[in-house]
Protein backbone atom coordinates (compact mmCIF):
# COMPACT_ATOMS: atom_id res chain seq x y z
CA UNK A 1 0.00 0.00 0.00
CA UNK A 2 1.32 3.45 -0.90
CA UNK A 3 2.16 5.77 1.99
CA UNK A 4 2.42 9.54 1.79
CA UNK A 5 6.00 10.80 2.06
CA UNK A 6 5.99 13.00 5.18
CA UNK A 7 9.48 14.34 4.40
CA UNK A 8 8.09 16.67 1.74
CA UNK A 9 5.42 18.98 3.22
CA UNK A 10 5.59 21.23 0.13
CA UNK A 11 5.11 18.19 -2.08
CA UNK A 12 1.98 17.36 -0.08
CA UNK A 13 0.66 20.92 -0.55
CA UNK A 14 1.31 20.96 -4.29
CA UNK A 15 -0.11 17.44 -4.60
CA UNK A 16 -3.35 18.45 -2.87
CA UNK A 17 -3.69 21.52 -5.10
CA UNK A 18 -2.94 19.36 -8.15
CA UNK A 19 -5.67 16.93 -7.10
CA UNK A 20 -8.23 19.72 -6.70
CA UNK A 21 -7.45 21.33 -10.06
CA UNK A 22 -7.26 18.00 -11.90
CA UNK A 23 -10.56 16.98 -10.34
CA UNK A 24 -12.22 20.06 -11.87
CA UNK A 25 -10.57 19.40 -15.25
CA UNK A 26 -11.87 15.81 -15.22
CA UNK A 27 -15.38 17.21 -14.79
CA UNK A 28 -15.02 19.62 -17.75
CA UNK A 29 -16.71 17.23 -20.26
CA UNK A 30 -19.84 16.89 -18.07
CA UNK A 31 -21.85 19.44 -20.15
CA UNK A 32 -21.00 17.44 -23.28
CA UNK A 33 -22.45 14.25 -21.81
CA UNK A 34 -25.50 16.04 -20.42
CA UNK A 35 -26.12 17.12 -24.01
CA UNK A 36 -25.66 13.53 -25.23
CA UNK A 37 -28.12 12.25 -22.60
CA UNK A 38 -30.73 14.86 -23.52
CA UNK A 39 -30.48 14.35 -27.25
CA UNK A 40 -29.82 10.59 -26.95
CA UNK A 41 -27.19 10.97 -29.62
CA UNK A 42 -23.40 11.38 -29.67
CA UNK A 43 -23.70 13.69 -32.72
CA UNK A 44 -20.22 14.56 -34.06
CA UNK A 45 -18.38 13.89 -30.80
CA UNK A 46 -15.67 11.24 -30.79
CA UNK A 47 -14.79 8.66 -28.14
CA UNK A 48 -11.04 8.79 -28.74
CA UNK A 49 -10.33 11.61 -26.23
CA UNK A 50 -11.96 9.68 -23.38
CA UNK A 51 -10.32 6.37 -24.32
CA UNK A 52 -6.90 8.05 -24.38
CA UNK A 53 -7.59 9.80 -21.07
CA UNK A 54 -8.63 6.48 -19.50
CA UNK A 55 -5.49 4.77 -20.79
CA UNK A 56 -3.32 7.57 -19.40
CA UNK A 57 -5.02 7.35 -16.00
CA UNK A 58 -4.56 3.58 -15.95
CA UNK A 59 -0.84 3.91 -16.71
CA UNK A 60 -0.23 6.55 -14.05
CA UNK A 61 -2.31 4.62 -11.52
CA UNK A 62 -0.23 1.49 -12.10
CA UNK A 63 2.95 3.55 -11.79
CA UNK A 64 1.76 5.20 -8.55
CA UNK A 65 0.82 1.85 -7.02
CA UNK A 66 4.34 0.53 -7.59
CA UNK A 67 5.82 3.50 -5.73
CA UNK A 68 5.81 3.85 -1.98
CA UNK A 69 5.11 7.57 -1.62
CA UNK A 70 2.55 8.45 -4.32
CA UNK A 71 -0.80 8.42 -2.53
CA UNK A 72 -1.86 11.68 -4.18
CA UNK A 73 -1.17 10.22 -7.62
CA UNK A 74 -3.32 7.21 -6.71
CA UNK A 75 -6.28 9.32 -5.58
CA UNK A 76 -6.53 11.53 -8.66
CA UNK A 77 -5.90 8.76 -11.18
CA UNK A 78 -8.39 6.45 -9.47
CA UNK A 79 -11.00 9.17 -9.89
CA UNK A 80 -9.83 9.62 -13.49
CA UNK A 81 -10.33 5.94 -14.26
CA UNK A 82 -13.81 6.06 -12.75
CA UNK A 83 -15.09 9.23 -14.46
CA UNK A 84 -13.61 8.35 -17.87
CA UNK A 85 -15.24 4.91 -17.65
CA UNK A 86 -18.58 6.62 -16.99
CA UNK A 87 -18.07 8.91 -19.99
CA UNK A 88 -17.23 5.99 -22.28
CA UNK A 89 -20.23 3.96 -21.05
CA UNK A 90 -22.58 6.86 -21.84
CA UNK A 91 -20.97 7.31 -25.25
CA UNK A 92 -21.35 3.63 -26.13
CA UNK A 93 -25.00 3.65 -25.00
CA UNK A 94 -25.97 6.41 -27.46
CA UNK A 95 -23.43 5.94 -30.27
CA UNK A 96 -24.35 4.97 -33.80
CA UNK A 97 -23.43 1.45 -34.90
CA UNK A 98 -20.31 2.65 -36.70
CA UNK A 99 -19.12 4.72 -33.73
CA UNK A 100 -20.03 1.91 -31.35
CA UNK A 101 -17.91 -0.61 -33.26
CA UNK A 102 -14.89 1.71 -33.51
CA UNK A 103 -15.11 2.58 -29.79
CA UNK A 104 -15.25 -1.08 -28.75
CA UNK A 105 -12.29 -1.89 -31.01
CA UNK A 106 -10.18 0.90 -29.49
CA UNK A 107 -11.26 -0.01 -25.96
CA UNK A 108 -10.27 -3.66 -26.43
CA UNK A 109 -7.04 -3.01 -28.33
CA UNK A 110 -5.66 -0.05 -26.36
CA UNK A 111 -7.20 0.04 -22.90
CA UNK A 112 -7.27 -3.73 -22.45
CA UNK A 113 -4.75 -5.23 -24.90
CA UNK A 114 -1.93 -2.67 -24.81
CA UNK A 115 -2.25 -2.00 -21.08
CA UNK A 116 -2.24 -5.74 -20.30
CA UNK A 117 0.86 -6.16 -22.47
CA UNK A 118 2.68 -3.37 -20.62
CA UNK A 119 1.62 -4.80 -17.26
CA UNK A 120 2.79 -8.34 -18.12
CA UNK A 121 6.09 -7.25 -19.67
CA UNK A 122 7.05 -4.96 -16.79
CA UNK A 123 5.98 -7.51 -14.19
CA UNK A 124 7.61 -10.66 -15.58
CA UNK A 125 10.57 -9.37 -17.61
CA UNK A 126 11.85 -6.62 -15.33
CA UNK A 127 13.22 -6.91 -11.84
CA UNK A 128 11.59 -4.95 -9.04
CA UNK A 129 14.58 -2.59 -8.85
CA UNK A 130 14.06 -1.20 -12.37
CA UNK A 131 10.34 -1.90 -12.86
CA UNK A 132 9.19 1.45 -11.44
CA UNK A 133 11.69 3.46 -13.48
CA UNK A 134 10.86 1.61 -16.69
CA UNK A 135 7.13 2.12 -16.20
CA UNK A 136 7.70 5.77 -15.29
CA UNK A 137 9.50 6.41 -18.56
CA UNK A 138 6.75 4.60 -20.46
CA UNK A 139 4.30 7.06 -18.87
CA UNK A 140 6.57 9.96 -19.86
CA UNK A 141 6.78 8.74 -23.47
CA UNK A 142 3.01 8.39 -23.69
CA UNK A 143 2.44 11.86 -22.18
CA UNK A 144 4.87 13.46 -24.65
CA UNK A 145 3.11 11.72 -27.56
CA UNK A 146 -0.35 12.92 -26.59
CA UNK A 147 0.96 16.44 -26.09
CA UNK A 148 1.00 16.62 -29.91
CA UNK A 149 -2.76 17.25 -29.72
CA UNK A 150 -2.45 20.93 -28.64
CA UNK A 151 -0.40 21.57 -31.79
CA UNK A 152 -3.58 20.94 -33.82
CA UNK A 153 -5.40 23.46 -31.63
CA UNK A 154 -2.66 26.07 -32.08
CA UNK A 155 -2.64 25.55 -35.86
CA UNK A 156 -6.44 25.87 -35.96
CA UNK A 157 -6.32 29.14 -34.00
CA UNK A 158 -3.64 30.65 -36.23
CA UNK A 159 -5.42 29.55 -39.42
CA UNK A 160 -8.87 30.85 -38.47
CA UNK A 161 -7.64 33.74 -36.29
CA UNK A 162 -10.37 32.76 -33.83
CA UNK A 163 -10.27 31.37 -30.28
CA UNK A 164 -13.97 30.51 -30.32
CA UNK A 165 -13.22 26.83 -29.78
CA UNK A 166 -10.53 27.24 -27.09
CA UNK A 167 -11.98 28.02 -23.65
CA UNK A 168 -9.53 30.26 -21.83
CA UNK A 169 -10.61 29.06 -18.37
CA UNK A 170 -9.87 25.43 -19.21
CA UNK A 171 -6.47 26.32 -20.68
CA UNK A 172 -5.66 28.36 -17.59
CA UNK A 173 -6.52 25.57 -15.16
CA UNK A 174 -4.57 23.00 -17.17
CA UNK A 175 -1.54 25.28 -17.14
CA UNK A 176 -1.97 25.75 -13.39
CA UNK A 177 -2.33 21.98 -12.99
CA UNK A 178 0.94 21.46 -14.89
CA UNK A 179 2.68 23.86 -12.51
CA UNK A 180 1.35 22.02 -9.43
CA UNK A 181 2.32 18.55 -10.65
CA UNK A 182 5.73 19.78 -11.81
CA UNK A 183 6.38 21.17 -8.33
CA UNK A 184 5.07 17.96 -6.77
CA UNK A 185 7.39 15.82 -8.90
CA UNK A 186 10.30 18.16 -8.20
CA UNK A 187 9.90 18.01 -4.41
CA UNK A 188 9.61 14.20 -4.33
CA UNK A 189 12.56 13.90 -6.78
CA UNK A 190 10.44 12.16 -9.42
CA UNK A 191 11.50 13.25 -12.89
CA UNK A 192 8.84 11.06 -14.51
CA UNK A 193 6.16 13.29 -12.98
CA UNK A 194 8.02 16.59 -13.36
CA UNK A 195 9.35 16.42 -16.93
CA UNK A 196 6.11 16.05 -18.95
CA UNK A 197 4.55 18.94 -17.07
CA UNK A 198 7.27 21.27 -18.34
CA UNK A 199 5.97 20.65 -21.86
CA UNK A 200 2.39 21.00 -20.58
CA UNK A 201 3.23 24.34 -18.99
CA UNK A 202 4.89 25.68 -22.17
CA UNK A 203 1.96 24.63 -24.38
CA UNK A 204 -0.51 26.11 -21.88
CA UNK A 205 1.30 29.45 -21.99
CA UNK A 206 1.24 29.38 -25.82
CA UNK A 207 -2.52 28.75 -25.79
CA UNK A 208 -3.16 31.68 -23.45
CA UNK A 209 -0.82 33.90 -25.50
CA UNK A 210 -2.74 33.10 -28.68
CA UNK A 211 -5.98 33.74 -26.83
CA UNK A 212 -4.74 37.22 -25.94
CA UNK A 213 -3.75 37.89 -29.57
CA UNK A 214 -6.91 36.61 -31.28
CA UNK A 215 -9.66 37.18 -28.70
CA UNK A 216 -10.77 40.42 -30.40
CA UNK A 217 -10.54 38.91 -33.88
CA UNK A 218 -13.17 36.37 -32.86
CA UNK A 219 -15.92 38.96 -33.15
CA UNK A 220 -14.93 39.73 -36.73
CA UNK A 221 -14.53 36.19 -38.00
CA UNK A 222 -16.33 33.12 -36.68
CA UNK A 223 -15.94 30.10 -38.94
CA UNK A 224 -19.15 28.12 -39.36
CA UNK A 225 -17.74 24.62 -39.21
CA UNK A 226 -18.82 21.27 -37.84
CA UNK A 227 -17.33 20.41 -34.50
CA UNK A 228 -15.32 17.45 -33.42
CA UNK A 229 -13.41 16.95 -30.23
CA UNK A 230 -9.76 16.32 -29.59
CA UNK A 231 -8.01 15.71 -26.32
CA UNK A 232 -5.29 17.45 -24.39
CA UNK A 233 -3.91 15.43 -21.51
CA UNK A 234 -2.27 16.44 -18.30
CA UNK A 235 0.51 14.30 -16.90
CA UNK A 236 -1.80 12.55 -14.46
CA UNK A 237 -4.37 11.77 -17.14
CA UNK A 238 -6.73 14.71 -16.71
CA UNK A 239 -8.25 15.37 -20.12
CA UNK A 240 -9.17 18.59 -21.84
CA UNK A 241 -11.54 18.23 -24.77
CA UNK A 242 -11.70 20.99 -27.37
CA UNK A 243 -14.15 21.14 -30.27
CA UNK A 244 -12.36 21.99 -33.47
CA UNK A 245 -13.28 22.49 -37.13
CA UNK A 246 -14.01 19.17 -38.69
CA UNK A 247 -14.19 19.32 -42.49
CA UNK A 248 -14.94 22.82 -43.79
CA UNK A 249 -14.46 21.79 -47.43
CA UNK A 250 -17.21 19.20 -47.10
CA UNK A 251 -19.53 21.78 -45.58
CA UNK A 252 -18.93 24.24 -48.38
CA UNK A 253 -19.59 21.52 -50.94
CA UNK A 254 -22.80 20.57 -49.18
CA UNK A 255 -24.01 24.18 -49.25
CA UNK A 256 -23.25 24.48 -52.96
CA UNK A 257 -24.99 21.15 -53.61
CA UNK A 258 -28.08 22.29 -51.67
CA UNK A 259 -28.19 25.56 -53.62
CA UNK A 260 -27.90 23.68 -56.94
CA UNK A 261 -30.69 21.29 -55.98
CA UNK A 262 -32.88 24.22 -54.93
CA UNK A 263 -32.36 25.95 -58.30
CA UNK A 264 -33.08 22.74 -60.21
CA UNK A 265 -36.24 22.21 -58.16
CA UNK A 266 -37.47 25.74 -58.95
CA UNK A 267 -36.86 25.24 -62.68
CA UNK A 268 -38.74 21.94 -62.71
CA UNK A 269 -41.75 23.42 -60.89
CA UNK A 270 -41.86 26.32 -63.37
CA UNK A 271 -41.72 23.93 -66.31
CA UNK A 272 -44.55 21.85 -64.83
CA UNK A 273 -46.76 24.91 -64.37
CA UNK A 274 -45.93 26.32 -67.83
CA UNK A 275 -44.72 29.62 -66.34
CA UNK A 276 -41.34 30.89 -67.41
CA UNK A 277 -39.39 34.03 -66.65
CA UNK A 278 -38.63 36.39 -69.51
CA UNK A 279 -35.20 34.91 -70.19
CA UNK A 280 -36.14 31.32 -69.38
CA UNK A 281 -36.80 30.24 -73.00
CA UNK A 282 -34.85 32.62 -75.21
CA UNK A 283 -35.36 30.54 -78.34
CA UNK A 284 -39.16 30.49 -77.99
CA UNK A 285 -39.36 34.21 -77.15
CA UNK A 286 -37.26 35.20 -80.13
CA UNK A 287 -39.40 33.02 -82.44
CA UNK A 288 -42.61 34.56 -81.10
CA UNK A 289 -41.28 38.08 -81.65
CA UNK A 290 -40.22 37.29 -85.23
CA UNK A 291 -43.62 35.73 -85.93
CA UNK A 292 -45.43 38.84 -84.65
CA UNK A 293 -43.25 41.15 -86.76
CA UNK A 294 -43.87 39.03 -89.89
CA UNK A 295 -47.64 39.12 -89.39
CA UNK A 296 -47.53 42.90 -88.84
CA UNK A 297 -45.54 43.44 -92.05
CA UNK A 298 -47.90 41.22 -94.08
CA UNK A 299 -50.88 43.18 -92.71
CA UNK A 300 -49.29 46.46 -93.76
CA UNK A 301 -48.64 45.12 -97.28
CA UNK A 302 -52.26 43.94 -97.66
CA UNK A 303 -53.64 47.31 -96.55
CA UNK A 304 -51.35 49.09 -99.00
CA UNK A 305 -52.52 46.80 -101.85
CA UNK A 306 -56.14 47.47 -100.94
CA UNK A 307 -55.52 51.22 -101.03
CA UNK A 308 -53.84 50.88 -104.45
CA UNK A 309 -56.84 48.95 -105.85
CA UNK A 310 -59.22 51.66 -104.60
CA UNK A 311 -57.19 54.32 -106.35
CA UNK A 312 -57.25 52.40 -109.62
CA UNK A 313 -61.05 52.00 -109.38
CA UNK A 314 -61.46 55.72 -108.82
CA UNK A 315 -59.33 56.48 -111.91
CA UNK A 316 -61.46 54.15 -114.07
CA UNK A 317 -64.63 55.79 -112.89
CA UNK A 318 -63.26 59.20 -113.86
C-alpha positions, 0 to 999 in steps of 0.5 A: 500500500502506498504511503504519503512521504511526510518528508516533503510537506511542500510536495503534499501541498502541491499534490493536494492543489494538483488533485483539486485542479485535476478533479475540476478538469476531469469534470469539464466534459460533463456538459457534453455528456449532459447534451448527449443524454438529452439528445440521446445521440453522440452527434459529431463527438468522438470517443477517442479523447476519453479512451486516451484519457482512460489509458493515461489514468490507468498507466499513471495509476499502475505507476503510482501503485508501484511507488511507496510515496505516491498516494496523491497520484493514486487518488486523482488517477483512481478518480480519473479511471472512474469518471472516464469509464462513466463517460465511455459507457454513456458514449457507447450507450448512445453511439451509432453502430459505426461509432459503437464498433470503432469505440469497442475496437479501441477499448479492447485493443488499447485500454485492455490489450496494450495495457495488459501487455505493458503490465505483463512485460514490466511484471515478468521481464523486469526486476523490481529494482528497475520496474518502477523506473521503466514504467515511469519512462513509459508514462513519460513517453506516452504523455509526450506523444499525446501532447501533440494534440495541442499543436492541432489546436494552435494551428487551428487558431492561427489559421482561423484567427479565432479562439472561439473553440478554445476556452480560456478558463480550461487552458488556464486551469490545465496550465496551473495543474501542470505547474502544481504537478511539476512542483510535486514531482520536483519536491519528491525527486520524481522526474517522470512526474516533473518532466512532462509537465514542463511541456504542458506548462509551455503549451498552456502558456502558448494557448493563453498567449494566442488567446490574448492575440486573437480574442478580439478577432473572434468577433470579426470572424467566426468560422461556421464549421462542424465540430469534433473533439480532440483531447489534451492530456495532463501528466496525471491523465486529466483530459481537456476536450476541445471542439475543433473544425471538422471538415470545412471543405465538405460543408462548403460543398454541401451548401453548394450542392443544396443551392444547386438542388434548390435551383433545379427544383425551382426550374422543374416546378416552373416547367410543370406549371408552364410559367417561365421568366422572360429569359427562361426560354430565349429561343421560344421568345425570339421566335414569337417576336419574329412571328409577330413582326412578320404578321404585322408586315404582311398586314401592312402590305395587304392594306397598301394593296387594298388602297392601291386597288381603290385608287385604280377603281377611282381612276377608271370611274373618272 
